[in-house]
Amino acid sequence: MLTEYLAKKLKDAHYKLLKDGSYFGEILGVPGVWASGKNLEACRRELQEVLEEWLVLKVRDRERIPGLRIRVDRRKLLTNA
């Protein structure tokens, strides 16, 4: 589920070639997730890392994640404790 979410978001990424020859990438709809790199591949790798870190923080803080629904049966959590 998380792998699919990451792949979908990275597929929707937008990249720009900057005047200095470096690249800038961002994922619209995912605030604060952006990256830059000397070349397109470096920018893509950095953007993936930023997205993964963003996702971990959202899950940790129990915040809403745009485009992702995680369903948890709280009754099962209580019985496994």
C-alpha positions as a LaTeX table, in Angstrom:
\begin{tabular}{lrrr}
\hline
Residue & $x$ (\AA) & $y$ (\AA) & $z$ (\AA) \\
\hline
Met1 & 0.00 & 0.00 & 0.00 \\
Leu2 & 2.71 & 2.51 & 0.92 \\
Thr3 & 4.92 & 1.47 & $-2.00$ \\
Glu4 & 2.01 & 2.05 & $-4.39$ \\
Tyr5 & 1.34 & 5.45 & $-2.82$ \\
Leu6 & 4.99 & 6.50 & $-3.20$ \\
Ala7 & 5.14 & 5.30 & $-6.81$ \\
Lys8 & 1.93 & 7.13 & $-7.72$ \\
Lys9 & 3.06 & 10.38 & $-6.16$ \\
Leu10 & 6.51 & 10.18 & $-7.79$ \\
Lys11 & 4.86 & 9.54 & $-11.15$ \\
Asp12 & 2.96 & 12.82 & $-10.71$ \\
Ala13 & 6.11 & 14.81 & $-9.89$ \\
His14 & 6.97 & 17.92 & $-11.90$ \\
Tyr15 & 10.56 & 18.79 & $-12.77$ \\
Lys16 & 12.12 & 22.02 & $-14.03$ \\
Leu17 & 15.50 & 22.59 & $-15.57$ \\
Leu18 & 16.97 & 25.67 & $-13.91$ \\
Lys19 & 19.19 & 28.30 & $-15.52$ \\
Asp20 & 22.29 & 26.92 & $-13.82$ \\
Gly21 & 21.68 & 23.47 & $-15.34$ \\
Ser22 & 20.42 & 21.87 & $-12.13$ \\
Tyr23 & 16.93 & 20.45 & $-11.64$ \\
Phe24 & 14.09 & 21.26 & $-9.27$ \\
Gly25 & 11.28 & 18.78 & $-8.57$ \\
Glu26 & 8.07 & 18.94 & $-6.59$ \\
Ile27 & 4.90 & 16.97 & $-6.06$ \\
Leu28 & 1.83 & 19.14 & $-6.30$ \\
Gly29 & $-0.67$ & 18.50 & $-3.55$ \\
Val30 & 2.02 & 17.33 & $-1.13$ \\
Pro31 & 3.07 & 20.49 & 0.73 \\
Gly32 & 6.75 & 20.87 & 1.49 \\
Val33 & 7.89 & 17.96 & $-0.68$ \\
Trp34 & 10.46 & 19.30 & $-3.12$ \\
Ala35 & 14.05 & 18.60 & $-4.08$ \\
Ser36 & 16.89 & 19.78 & $-6.26$ \\
Gly37 & 19.84 & 18.05 & $-7.85$ \\
Lys38 & 22.74 & 18.50 & $-10.24$ \\
Asn39 & 20.97 & 16.29 & $-12.77$ \\
Leu40 & 17.49 & 14.87 & $-13.25$ \\
Glu41 & 18.29 & 11.47 & $-11.72$ \\
Ala42 & 19.82 & 13.05 & $-8.60$ \\
Cys43 & 16.75 & 15.26 & $-8.26$ \\
Arg44 & 14.44 & 12.23 & $-8.58$ \\
Arg45 & 16.35 & 10.30 & $-5.91$ \\
Glu46 & 16.28 & 13.25 & $-3.54$ \\
Leu47 & 12.57 & 13.82 & $-4.16$ \\
Gln48 & 11.84 & 10.17 & $-3.34$ \\
Glu49 & 13.77 & 10.44 & $-0.07$ \\
Val50 & 11.94 & 13.63 & 0.89 \\
Leu51 & 8.57 & 12.04 & 0.09 \\
Glu52 & 9.41 & 8.94 & 2.15 \\
Glu53 & 10.47 & 11.07 & 5.13 \\
Trp54 & 7.34 & 13.23 & 4.79 \\
Leu55 & 5.16 & 10.10 & 4.78 \\
Val56 & 6.86 & 8.65 & 7.88 \\
Leu57 & 6.35 & 11.92 & 9.77 \\
Lys58 & 2.67 & 12.08 & 8.77 \\
Val59 & 2.09 & 8.51 & 9.96 \\
Arg60 & 4.02 & 9.13 & 13.19 \\
Asp61 & 2.01 & 12.26 & 13.93 \\
Arg62 & $-1.27$ & 10.58 & 12.89 \\
Glu63 & $-1.93$ & 13.34 & 10.39 \\
Arg64 & $-4.11$ & 13.08 & 7.31 \\
Ile65 & $-2.21$ & 11.94 & 4.20 \\
Pro66 & $-3.70$ & 13.28 & 0.96 \\
Gly67 & $-4.72$ & 10.38 & $-1.29$ \\
Leu68 & $-4.07$ & 7.63 & 1.26 \\
Arg69 & $-6.52$ & 5.94 & 3.59 \\
Ile70 & $-5.21$ & 3.57 & 6.21 \\
Arg71 & $-7.87$ & 1.47 & 7.85 \\
Val72 & $-7.13$ & 0.02 & 11.27 \\
Asp73 & $-9.50$ & $-2.13$ & 13.28 \\
Arg74 & $-8.88$ & $-0.69$ & 16.74 \\
Arg75 & $-10.66$ & $-3.64$ & 18.37 \\
Lys76 & $-7.95$ & $-5.98$ & 17.10 \\
Leu77 & $-5.26$ & $-3.65$ & 18.42 \\
Leu78 & $-6.77$ & $-3.80$ & 21.89 \\
Thr79 & $-7.03$ & $-7.60$ & 21.91 \\
Asn80 & $-3.41$ & $-8.03$ & 20.83 \\
Ala81 & $-2.07$ & $-5.82$ & 23.63 \\
\hline
\end{tabular}
